[in-house]
Structure formats: structure tokens, C-alpha cells
Amino acid sequence: MTKEPGAALARVLLVEDDVSIARFIEMALEDQGLDLTVCVDVESALAVLKDGPVQLIISDLMLPGLSGYDLLDRLHAEPALVAGAKVVIFSAGLGAGKSVELEGRGVWRVLSKPASVVQLLACVG
């Protein structure tokens, strides 16, 4: 998802309530030519998605209030919110069975915390 000359910045939505993890991702992606929006909860993420399409959604599962699973349910119920975006779950404690379940719910890729910068860049790239 790196920027080509003259192209608009790819929009990436990060849904992460842990400030240190959000900052890690911001720093890892700062040179990738992206328009990164960080939301700390599902409600604010849905507002961003209603505002316009993104190319990539990266979400934790454990969030305050509504969870990442609730976000997946809303994206499934309202496909216009996804608008072709790829969905990545970035969460801790994900076993193989959970990854398969998430992929069955439309998740493109699963990254387990902690992930390296290389893994994150490979996912976004």
C-alpha cells in the first residue's frame, strides 16, 4: 500500500485502545505514504468508515465497550462500510482455531501481538 507518485494516500484505519501499541504502529508506518487514522473504540471507527472508504482496517479484538467482534458483525451487516477494504485483526492470544474462525468472518489476515515491524509492514505493503 505504498504511495505511487501522484496517487492519493491509501487510507488505513487502526482501531486500538492501547496508546503504546497505537504509537508503535504509527511509528512503524510513518514512512509508508499512508493516511492513518487511529480510533480507540468501535463507535469512533464506525464514524470514520461512514465518512468515507478506507483501504485497510486493522483492529484489536479487546476494546472498551463494543469489541472487535462487534465491529466485524457491523461490517458484515453493513457491507458499504467495508467498501472493499481488507480487514486485519491485530490481537493477543490468538490460536490457530481462532484465526480460522476470524478468516471465516471476512478477516483477510490475523496478526498476533506482539508483532514485529517486519510483519506489520508485510501486512500493510
N, CA, C and O atoms as a GROMACS GRO file, in nm:
protein
  500
    1MET      N    1   0.081  -0.120   0.000
    1MET     CA    2   0.000   0.000   0.000
    1MET      C    3   0.084   0.125   0.000
    1MET      O    4   0.039   0.231   0.044
    2THR      N    5   0.204   0.116  -0.047
    2THR     CA    6   0.286   0.234  -0.053
    2THR      C    7   0.236   0.326  -0.163
    2THR      O    8   0.173   0.283  -0.259
    3LYS      N    9   0.264   0.452  -0.146
    3LYS     CA   10   0.211   0.554  -0.236
    3LYS      C   11   0.289   0.559  -0.367
    3LYS      O   12   0.412   0.560  -0.368
    4GLU      N   13   0.215   0.563  -0.477
    4GLU     CA   14   0.276   0.585  -0.608
    4GLU      C   15   0.273   0.734  -0.636
    4GLU      O   16   0.182   0.803  -0.588
    5PRO      N   17   0.370   0.787  -0.712
    5PRO     CA   18   0.371   0.929  -0.742
    5PRO      C   19   0.238   0.974  -0.803
    5PRO      O   20   0.188   0.913  -0.897
    6GLY      N   21   0.183   1.081  -0.748
    6GLY     CA   22   0.058   1.137  -0.799
    6GLY      C   23  -0.067   1.067  -0.747
    6GLY      O   24  -0.178   1.113  -0.775
    7ALA      N   25  -0.051   0.959  -0.674
    7ALA     CA   26  -0.166   0.885  -0.622
    7ALA      C   27  -0.208   0.942  -0.487
    7ALA      O   28  -0.127   0.997  -0.412
    8ALA      N   29  -0.337   0.928  -0.458
    8ALA     CA   30  -0.386   0.970  -0.326
    8ALA      C   31  -0.330   0.874  -0.222
    8ALA      O   32  -0.300   0.759  -0.252
    9LEU      N   33  -0.316   0.924  -0.100
    9LEU     CA   34  -0.267   0.840   0.009
    9LEU      C   35  -0.368   0.730   0.040
    9LEU      O   36  -0.488   0.756   0.048
   10ALA      N   37  -0.320   0.610   0.058
   10ALA     CA   38  -0.407   0.500   0.100
   10ALA      C   39  -0.452   0.528   0.243
   10ALA      O   40  -0.372   0.563   0.329
   11ARG      N   41  -0.583   0.511   0.265
   11ARG     CA   42  -0.638   0.536   0.398
   11ARG      C   43  -0.640   0.406   0.478
   11ARG      O   44  -0.691   0.304   0.432
   12VAL      N   45  -0.582   0.411   0.598
   12VAL     CA   46  -0.576   0.298   0.688
   12VAL      C   47  -0.643   0.339   0.819
   12VAL      O   48  -0.614   0.445   0.874
   13LEU      N   49  -0.732   0.253   0.867
   13LEU     CA   50  -0.800   0.276   0.995
   13LEU      C   51  -0.745   0.177   1.096
   13LEU      O   52  -0.750   0.056   1.075
   14LEU      N   53  -0.694   0.228   1.206
   14LEU     CA   54  -0.644   0.146   1.316
   14LEU      C   55  -0.740   0.162   1.433
   14LEU      O   56  -0.766   0.274   1.478
   15VAL      N   57  -0.792   0.050   1.482
   15VAL     CA   58  -0.882   0.052   1.599
   15VAL      C   59  -0.806  -0.017   1.712
   15VAL      O   60  -0.798  -0.139   1.718
   16GLU      N   61  -0.751   0.065   1.801
   16GLU     CA   62  -0.663   0.016   1.908
   16GLU      C   63  -0.672   0.110   2.028
   16GLU      O   64  -0.648   0.230   2.015
   17ASP      N   65  -0.706   0.056   2.144
   17ASP     CA   66  -0.720   0.139   2.262
   17ASP      C   67  -0.592   0.151   2.344
   17ASP      O   68  -0.584   0.238   2.431
   18ASP      N   69  -0.494   0.068   2.319
   18ASP     CA   70  -0.367   0.075   2.391
   18ASP      C   71  -0.279   0.180   2.323
   18ASP      O   72  -0.235   0.162   2.209
   19VAL      N   73  -0.254   0.290   2.394
   19VAL     CA   74  -0.181   0.403   2.336
   19VAL      C   75  -0.041   0.363   2.291
   19VAL      O   76   0.005   0.408   2.186
   20SER      N   77   0.027   0.279   2.368
   20SER     CA   78   0.164   0.242   2.331
   20SER      C   79   0.166   0.156   2.204
   20SER      O   80   0.256   0.170   2.121
   21ILE      N   81   0.068   0.068   2.188
   21ILE     CA   82   0.061  -0.014   2.067
   21ILE      C   83   0.024   0.072   1.947
   21ILE      O   84   0.080   0.056   1.838
   22ALA      N   85  -0.071   0.163   1.966
   22ALA     CA   86  -0.109   0.254   1.856
   22ALA      C   87   0.012   0.337   1.813
   22ALA      O   88   0.033   0.358   1.693
   23ARG      N   89   0.090   0.384   1.909
   23ARG     CA   90   0.208   0.464   1.876
   23ARG      C   91   0.313   0.379   1.802
   23ARG      O   92   0.376   0.427   1.708
   24PHE      N   93   0.331   0.254   1.845
   24PHE     CA   94   0.422   0.163   1.777
   24PHE      C   95   0.382   0.148   1.630
   24PHE      O   96   0.466   0.155   1.540
   25ILE      N   97   0.254   0.129   1.605
   25ILE     CA   98   0.206   0.112   1.468
   25ILE      C   99   0.223   0.241   1.388
   25ILE      O  100   0.265   0.238   1.273
   26GLU      N  101   0.191   0.355   1.451
   26GLU     CA  102   0.211   0.484   1.384
   26GLU      C  103   0.357   0.502   1.342
   26GLU      O  104   0.385   0.542   1.230
   27MET      N  105   0.448   0.472   1.433
   27MET     CA  106   0.590   0.488   1.403
   27MET      C  107   0.635   0.391   1.294
   27MET      O  108   0.714   0.427   1.208
   28ALA      N  109   0.585   0.267   1.300
   28ALA     CA  110   0.624   0.167   1.200
   28ALA      C  111   0.576   0.205   1.061
   28ALA      O  112   0.641   0.171   0.962
   29LEU      N  113   0.463   0.274   1.053
   29LEU     CA  114   0.403   0.304   0.924
   29LEU      C  115   0.426   0.447   0.875
   29LEU      O  116   0.381   0.483   0.767
   30GLU      N  117   0.496   0.527   0.954
   30GLU     CA  118   0.505   0.670   0.921
   30GLU      C  119   0.572   0.699   0.786
   30GLU      O  120   0.544   0.802   0.726
   31ASP      N  121   0.658   0.613   0.739
   31ASP     CA  122   0.726   0.637   0.611
   31ASP      C  123   0.664   0.560   0.495
   31ASP      O  124   0.726   0.547   0.390
   32GLN      N  125   0.544   0.509   0.513
   32GLN     CA  126   0.481   0.424   0.412
   32GLN      C  127   0.386   0.498   0.318
   32GLN      O  128   0.325   0.436   0.231
   33GLY      N  129   0.373   0.628   0.334
   33GLY     CA  130   0.285   0.704   0.246
   33GLY      C  131   0.139   0.671   0.266
   33GLY      O  132   0.065   0.650   0.170
   34LEU      N  133   0.097   0.666   0.392
   34LEU     CA  134  -0.040   0.630   0.428
   34LEU      C  135  -0.108   0.743   0.502
   34LEU      O  136  -0.042   0.825   0.566
   35ASP      N  137  -0.238   0.745   0.493
   35ASP     CA  138  -0.321   0.833   0.575
   35ASP      C  139  -0.378   0.745   0.686
   35ASP      O  140  -0.478   0.677   0.666
   36LEU      N  141  -0.314   0.746   0.803
   36LEU     CA  142  -0.350   0.659   0.913
   36LEU      C  143  -0.441   0.733   1.011
   36LEU      O  144  -0.406   0.840   1.060
   37THR      N  145  -0.558   0.675   1.038
   37THR     CA  146  -0.650   0.727   1.138
   37THR      C  147  -0.658   0.627   1.251
   37THR      O  148  -0.680   0.508   1.228
   38VAL      N  149  -0.638   0.674   1.375
   38VAL     CA  150  -0.643   0.587   1.492
   38VAL      C  151  -0.770   0.616   1.570
   38VAL      O  152  -0.800   0.731   1.602
   39CYS      N  153  -0.844   0.510   1.600
   39CYS     CA  154  -0.964   0.519   1.684
   39CYS      C  155  -0.945   0.428   1.804
   39CYS      O  156  -0.885   0.321   1.792
   40VAL      N  157  -0.996   0.470   1.919
   40VAL     CA  158  -0.979   0.390   2.041
   40VAL      C  159  -1.098   0.300   2.070
   40VAL      O  160  -1.094   0.219   2.163
   41ASP      N  161  -1.204   0.313   1.989
   41ASP     CA  162  -1.321   0.228   2.012
   41ASP      C  163  -1.398   0.208   1.882
   41ASP      O  164  -1.375   0.275   1.782
   42VAL      N  165  -1.490   0.114   1.886
   42VAL     CA  166  -1.567   0.076   1.767
   42VAL      C  167  -1.656   0.190   1.720
   42VAL      O  168  -1.670   0.212   1.599
   43GLU      N  169  -1.718   0.262   1.813
   43GLU     CA  170  -1.808   0.370   1.774
   43GLU      C  171  -1.738   0.475   1.689
   43GLU      O  172  -1.791   0.518   1.587
   44SER      N  173  -1.619   0.517   1.732
   44SER     CA  174  -1.547   0.618   1.654
   44SER      C  175  -1.497   0.560   1.522
   44SER      O  176  -1.490   0.631   1.422
   45ALA      N  177  -1.463   0.431   1.519
   45ALA     CA  178  -1.421   0.366   1.395
   45ALA      C  179  -1.536   0.364   1.294
   45ALA      O  180  -1.517   0.390   1.175
   46LEU      N  181  -1.656   0.333   1.342
   46LEU     CA  182  -1.773   0.331   1.253
   46LEU      C  183  -1.799   0.470   1.197
   46LEU      O  184  -1.838   0.484   1.081
   47ALA      N  185  -1.779   0.573   1.277
   47ALA     CA  186  -1.797   0.710   1.229
   47ALA      C  187  -1.697   0.741   1.117
   47ALA      O  188  -1.734   0.805   1.018
   48VAL      N  189  -1.573   0.696   1.132
   48VAL     CA  190  -1.472   0.718   1.028
   48VAL      C  191  -1.514   0.645   0.900
   48VAL      O  192  -1.503   0.700   0.791
   49LEU      N  193  -1.560   0.522   0.914
   49LEU     CA  194  -1.600   0.443   0.796
   49LEU      C  195  -1.721   0.503   0.727
   49LEU      O  196  -1.732   0.493   0.604
   50LYS      N  197  -1.812   0.564   0.802
   50LYS     CA  198  -1.928   0.629   0.741
   50LYS      C  199  -1.887   0.756   0.667
   50LYS      O  200  -1.957   0.801   0.576
   51ASP      N  201  -1.773   0.812   0.706
   51ASP     CA  202  -1.721   0.935   0.644
   51ASP      C  203  -1.660   0.911   0.507
   51ASP      O  204  -1.652   1.003   0.426
   52GLY      N  205  -1.616   0.789   0.480
   52GLY     CA  206  -1.555   0.759   0.351
   52GLY      C  207  -1.476   0.630   0.358
   52GLY      O  208  -1.443   0.582   0.467
   53PRO      N  209  -1.446   0.574   0.242
   53PRO     CA  210  -1.381   0.442   0.239
   53PRO      C  211  -1.236   0.447   0.286
   53PRO      O  212  -1.167   0.548   0.275
   54VAL      N  213  -1.193   0.333   0.336
   54VAL     CA  214  -1.052   0.310   0.369
   54VAL      C  215  -1.009   0.186   0.292
   54VAL      O  216  -1.092   0.108   0.247
   55GLN      N  217  -0.880   0.169   0.276
   55GLN     CA  218  -0.830   0.053   0.204
   55GLN      C  219  -0.796  -0.063   0.299
   55GLN      O  220  -0.794  -0.180   0.259
   56LEU      N  221  -0.769  -0.028   0.427
   56LEU     CA  222  -0.728  -0.129   0.523
   56LEU      C  223  -0.781  -0.093   0.660
   56LEU      O  224  -0.772   0.022   0.704
   57ILE      N  225  -0.837  -0.192   0.729
   57ILE     CA  226  -0.884  -0.177   0.867
   57ILE      C  227  -0.802  -0.273   0.952
   57ILE      O  228  -0.801  -0.393   0.927
   58ILE      N  229  -0.733  -0.219   1.052
   58ILE     CA  230  -0.657  -0.300   1.146
   58ILE      C  231  -0.724  -0.283   1.282
   58ILE      O  232  -0.732  -0.171   1.332
   59SER      N  233  -0.771  -0.392   1.341
   59SER     CA  234  -0.845  -0.380   1.466
   59SER      C  235  -0.801  -0.482   1.570
   59SER      O  236  -0.773  -0.598   1.538
   60ASP      N  237  -0.795  -0.436   1.692
   60ASP     CA  238  -0.779  -0.524   1.807
   60ASP      C  239  -0.915  -0.590   1.831
   60ASP      O  240  -1.017  -0.541   1.782
   61LEU      N  241  -0.917  -0.699   1.904
   61LEU     CA  242  -1.044  -0.762   1.942
   61LEU      C  243  -1.093  -0.712   2.076
   61LEU      O  244  -1.214  -0.694   2.096
   62MET      N  245  -1.001  -0.690   2.169
   62MET     CA  246  -1.036  -0.646   2.304
   62MET      C  247  -1.034  -0.494   2.309
   62MET      O  248  -0.928  -0.432   2.317
   63LEU      N  249  -1.153  -0.436   2.306
   63LEU     CA  250  -1.168  -0.290   2.305
   63LEU      C  251  -1.269  -0.250   2.412
   63LEU      O  252  -1.351  -0.332   2.452
   64PRO      N  253  -1.264  -0.125   2.458
   64PRO     CA  254  -1.364  -0.080   2.555
   64PRO      C  255  -1.502  -0.070   2.489
   64PRO      O  256  -1.513  -0.028   2.373
   65GLY      N  257  -1.606  -0.107   2.560
   65GLY     CA  258  -1.741  -0.102   2.502
   65GLY      C  259  -1.757  -0.215   2.404
   65GLY      O  260  -1.740  -0.332   2.439
   66LEU      N  261  -1.791  -0.182   2.281
   66LEU     CA  262  -1.804  -0.283   2.176
   66LEU      C  263  -1.668  -0.343   2.144
   66LEU      O  264  -1.566  -0.272   2.145
   67SER      N  265  -1.665  -0.471   2.115
   67SER     CA  266  -1.539  -0.541   2.087
   67SER      C  267  -1.509  -0.542   1.937
   67SER      O  268  -1.589  -0.498   1.855
   68GLY      N  269  -1.392  -0.595   1.905
   68GLY     CA  270  -1.356  -0.615   1.764
   68GLY      C  271  -1.451  -0.712   1.696
   68GLY      O  272  -1.475  -0.700   1.576
   69TYR      N  273  -1.505  -0.807   1.772
   69TYR     CA  274  -1.606  -0.899   1.715
   69TYR      C  275  -1.732  -0.822   1.678
   69TYR      O  276  -1.794  -0.848   1.575
   70ASP      N  277  -1.770  -0.726   1.762
   70ASP     CA  278  -1.885  -0.641   1.731
   70ASP      C  279  -1.860  -0.560   1.604
   70ASP      O  280  -1.950  -0.540   1.522
   71LEU      N  281  -1.737  -0.513   1.589
   71LEU     CA  282  -1.702  -0.440   1.467
   71LEU      C  283  -1.716  -0.530   1.345
   71LEU      O  284  -1.772  -0.488   1.243
   72LEU      N  285  -1.668  -0.653   1.355
   72LEU     CA  286  -1.682  -0.747   1.243
   72LEU      C  287  -1.828  -0.772   1.211
   72LEU      O  288  -1.866  -0.780   1.094
   73ASP      N  289  -1.911  -0.785   1.313
   73ASP     CA  290  -2.056  -0.804   1.292
   73ASP      C  291  -2.116  -0.686   1.217
   73ASP      O  292  -2.197  -0.705   1.126
   74ARG      N  293  -2.078  -0.563   1.255
   74ARG     CA  294  -2.131  -0.443   1.187
   74ARG      C  295  -2.083  -0.436   1.043
   74ARG      O  296  -2.159  -0.398   0.954
   75LEU      N  297  -1.958  -0.471   1.021
   75LEU     CA  298  -1.905  -0.469   0.884
   75LEU      C  299  -1.976  -0.572   0.797
   75LEU      O  300  -2.000  -0.548   0.679
   76HIS      N  301  -2.009  -0.686   0.856
   76HIS     CA  302  -2.083  -0.790   0.783
   76HIS      C  303  -2.226  -0.744   0.755
   76HIS      O  304  -2.280  -0.767   0.647
   77ALA      N  305  -2.289  -0.679   0.853
   77ALA     CA  306  -2.428  -0.634   0.839
   77ALA      C  307  -2.440  -0.514   0.744
   77ALA      O  308  -2.544  -0.497   0.680
   78GLU      N  309  -2.335  -0.433   0.736
   78GLU     CA  310  -2.336  -0.313   0.652
   78GLU      C  311  -2.214  -0.315   0.560
   78GLU      O  312  -2.115  -0.246   0.587
   79PRO      N  313  -2.220  -0.393   0.452
   79PRO     CA  314  -2.104  -0.407   0.363
   79PRO      C  315  -2.054  -0.276   0.305
   79PRO      O  316  -1.937  -0.266   0.267
   80ALA      N  317  -2.138  -0.176   0.297
   80ALA     CA  318  -2.094  -0.047   0.244
   80ALA      C  319  -1.986   0.016   0.332
   80ALA      O  320  -1.905   0.095   0.284
   81LEU      N  321  -1.985  -0.019   0.460
   81LEU     CA  322  -1.882   0.034   0.550
   81LEU      C  323  -1.744  -0.021   0.512
   81LEU      O  324  -1.643   0.049   0.526
   82VAL      N  325  -1.739  -0.144   0.466
   82VAL     CA  326  -1.613  -0.205   0.428
   82VAL      C  327  -1.567  -0.150   0.293
   82VAL      O  328  -1.450  -0.115   0.276
   83ALA      N  329  -1.659  -0.142   0.199
   83ALA     CA  330  -1.632  -0.085   0.066
   83ALA      C  331  -1.503  -0.139   0.005
   83ALA      O  332  -1.425  -0.064  -0.053
   84GLY      N  333  -1.481  -0.270   0.017
   84GLY     CA  334  -1.364  -0.332  -0.043
   84GLY      C  335  -1.238  -0.330   0.041
   84GLY      O  336  -1.134  -0.380  -0.003
   85ALA      N  337  -1.244  -0.273   0.160
   85ALA     CA  338  -1.126  -0.268   0.247
   85ALA      C  339  -1.089  -0.408   0.295
   85ALA      O  340  -1.176  -0.494   0.314
   86LYS      N  341  -0.961  -0.430   0.314
   86LYS     CA  342  -0.915  -0.554   0.375
   86LYS      C  343  -0.917  -0.534   0.526
   86LYS      O  344  -0.884  -0.427   0.577
   87VAL      N  345  -0.957  -0.640   0.597
   87VAL     CA  346  -0.967  -0.633   0.743
   87VAL      C  347  -0.860  -0.721   0.805
   87VAL      O  348  -0.847  -0.839   0.772
   88VAL      N  349  -0.784  -0.661   0.895
   88VAL     CA  350  -0.678  -0.730   0.966
   88VAL      C  351  -0.709  -0.724   1.116
   88VAL      O  352  -0.740  -0.618   1.169
   89ILE      N  353  -0.702  -0.839   1.182
   89ILE     CA  354  -0.716  -0.842   1.327
   89ILE      C  355  -0.576  -0.849   1.385
   89ILE      O  356  -0.495  -0.932   1.346
   90PHE      N  357  -0.549  -0.759   1.480
   90PHE     CA  358  -0.419  -0.749   1.546
   90PHE      C  359  -0.446  -0.761   1.695
   90PHE      O  360  -0.480  -0.662   1.760
   91SER      N  361  -0.431  -0.881   1.748
   91SER     CA  362  -0.473  -0.905   1.885
   91SER      C  363  -0.384  -1.010   1.951
   91SER      O  364  -0.310  -1.082   1.883
   92ALA      N  365  -0.392  -1.018   2.082
   92ALA     CA  366  -0.314  -1.116   2.158
   92ALA      C  367  -0.396  -1.243   2.181
   92ALA      O  368  -0.519  -1.241   2.174
   93GLY      N  369  -0.326  -1.352   2.207
   93GLY     CA  370  -0.392  -1.476   2.245
   93GLY      C  371  -0.472  -1.543   2.135
   93GLY      O  372  -0.575  -1.605   2.163
   94LEU      N  373  -0.428  -1.531   2.013
   94LEU     CA  374  -0.500  -1.591   1.901
   94LEU      C  375  -0.437  -1.725   1.863
   94LEU      O  376  -0.324  -1.729   1.816
   95GLY      N  377  -0.510  -1.832   1.884
   95GLY     CA  378  -0.463  -1.963   1.842
   95GLY      C  379  -0.505  -1.991   1.699
   95GLY      O  380  -0.574  -1.910   1.636
   96ALA      N  381  -0.464  -2.105   1.648
   96ALA     CA  382  -0.496  -2.142   1.510
   96ALA      C  383  -0.647  -2.151   1.488
   96ALA      O  384  -0.697  -2.107   1.384
   97GLY      N  385  -0.719  -2.206   1.584
   97GLY     CA  386  -0.864  -2.217   1.571
   97GLY      C  387  -0.932  -2.082   1.563
   97GLY      O  388  -1.025  -2.063   1.484
   98LYS      N  389  -0.885  -1.987   1.643
   98LYS     CA  390  -0.943  -1.852   1.642
   98LYS      C  391  -0.911  -1.783   1.509
   98LYS      O  392  -0.996  -1.712   1.455
   99SER      N  393  -0.793  -1.804   1.455
   99SER     CA  394  -0.757  -1.744   1.326
   99SER      C  395  -0.847  -1.796   1.215
   99SER      O  396  -0.891  -1.719   1.130
  100VAL      N  397  -0.874  -1.925   1.215
  100VAL     CA  398  -0.963  -1.985   1.114
  100VAL      C  399  -1.103  -1.927   1.128
  100VAL      O  400  -1.167  -1.895   1.027
  101GLU      N  401  -1.152  -1.914   1.252
  101GLU     CA  402  -1.285  -1.856   1.275
  101GLU      C  403  -1.291  -1.712   1.222
  101GLU      O  404  -1.389  -1.674   1.157
  102LEU      N  405  -1.188  -1.634   1.249
  102LEU     CA  406  -1.186  -1.495   1.203
  102LEU      C  407  -1.182  -1.486   1.052
  102LEU      O  408  -1.249  -1.401   0.992
  103GLU      N  409  -1.104  -1.572   0.989
  103GLU     CA  410  -1.099  -1.573   0.842
  103GLU      C  411  -1.236  -1.606   0.784
  103GLU      O  412  -1.273  -1.556   0.679
  104GLY      N  413  -1.312  -1.692   0.854
  104GLY     CA  414  -1.447  -1.724   0.812
  104GLY      C  415  -1.543  -1.607   0.827
  104GLY      O  416  -1.651  -1.607   0.769
  105ARG      N  417  -1.503  -1.508   0.905
  105ARG     CA  418  -1.584  -1.388   0.925
  105ARG      C  419  -1.538  -1.272   0.837
  105ARG      O  420  -1.572  -1.156   0.862
  106GLY      N  421  -1.460  -1.303   0.734
  106GLY     CA  422  -1.420  -1.200   0.640
  106GLY      C  423  -1.289  -1.131   0.671
  106GLY      O  424  -1.254  -1.032   0.607
  107VAL      N  425  -1.215  -1.182   0.768
  107VAL     CA  426  -1.086  -1.122   0.803
  107VAL      C  427  -0.981  -1.169   0.703
  107VAL      O  428  -0.967  -1.288   0.678
  108TRP      N  429  -0.910  -1.074   0.647
  108TRP     CA  430  -0.809  -1.103   0.544
  108TRP      C  431  -0.683  -1.162   0.605
  108TRP      O  432  -0.624  -1.255   0.550
  109ARG      N  433  -0.640  -1.106   0.719
  109ARG     CA  434  -0.517  -1.151   0.782
  109ARG      C  435  -0.527  -1.133   0.933
  109ARG      O  436  -0.595  -1.042   0.981
  110VAL      N  437  -0.458  -1.220   1.005
  110VAL     CA  438  -0.454  -1.213   1.151
  110VAL      C  439  -0.309  -1.196   1.194
  110VAL      O  440  -0.222  -1.274   1.156
  111LEU      N  441  -0.283  -1.092   1.273
  111LEU     CA  442  -0.151  -1.070   1.330
  111LEU      C  443  -0.162  -1.084   1.481
  111LEU      O  444  -0.248  -1.023   1.544
  112SER      N  445  -0.076  -1.166   1.538
  112SER     CA  446  -0.076  -1.185   1.683
  112SER      C  447   0.017  -1.084   1.749
  112SER      O  448   0.128  -1.060   1.702
  113LYS      N  449  -0.030  -1.025   1.858
  113LYS     CA  450   0.054  -0.937   1.938
  113LYS      C  451   0.143  -1.025   2.025
  113LYS      O  452   0.096  -1.126   2.077
  114PRO      N  453   0.268  -0.991   2.040
  114PRO     CA  454   0.335  -0.880   1.973
  114PRO      C  455   0.378  -0.920   1.832
  114PRO      O  456   0.419  -1.034   1.808
  115ALA      N  457   0.369  -0.826   1.741
  115ALA     CA  458   0.414  -0.849   1.604
  115ALA      C  459   0.537  -0.761   1.580
  115ALA      O  460   0.553  -0.656   1.642
  116SER      N  461   0.621  -0.806   1.492
  116SER     CA  462   0.739  -0.726   1.458
  116SER      C  463   0.702  -0.620   1.355
  116SER      O  464   0.597  -0.626   1.291
  117VAL      N  465   0.790  -0.523   1.342
  117VAL     CA  466   0.772  -0.421   1.239
  117VAL      C  467   0.770  -0.486   1.101
  117VAL      O  468   0.693  -0.445   1.014
  118VAL      N  469   0.853  -0.587   1.080
  118VAL     CA  470   0.859  -0.657   0.952
  118VAL      C  471   0.723  -0.721   0.920
  118VAL      O  472   0.675  -0.711   0.807
  119GLN      N  473   0.661  -0.788   1.020
  119GLN     CA  474   0.530  -0.849   0.999
  119GLN      C  475   0.425  -0.743   0.967
  119GLN      O  476   0.342  -0.761   0.878
  120LEU      N  477   0.428  -0.633   1.039
  120LEU     CA  478   0.332  -0.526   1.016
  120LEU      C  479   0.349  -0.466   0.878
  120LEU      O  480   0.250  -0.444   0.807
  121LEU      N  481   0.471  -0.439   0.838
  121LEU     CA  482   0.496  -0.382   0.705
  121LEU      C  483   0.457  -0.478   0.594
  121LEU      O  484   0.407  -0.436   0.490
  122ALA      N  485   0.481  -0.606   0.614
  122ALA     CA  486   0.441  -0.706   0.515
  122ALA      C  487   0.290  -0.708   0.498
  122ALA      O  488   0.240  -0.726   0.387
  123CYS      N  489   0.219  -0.691   0.607
  123CYS     CA  490   0.073  -0.690   0.602
  123CYS      C  491   0.023  -0.564   0.530
  123CYS      O  492  -0.066  -0.573   0.444
  124VAL      N  493   0.076  -0.451   0.563
  124VAL     CA  494   0.031  -0.324   0.506
  124VAL      C  495   0.077  -0.309   0.362
  124VAL      O  496   0.006  -0.252   0.280
  125GLY      N  497   0.196  -0.360   0.331
  125GLY     CA  498   0.252  -0.346   0.197
  125GLY      C  499   0.173  -0.422   0.096
  125GLY      O  500   0.207  -0.421  -0.023
   0.00000   0.00000   0.00000
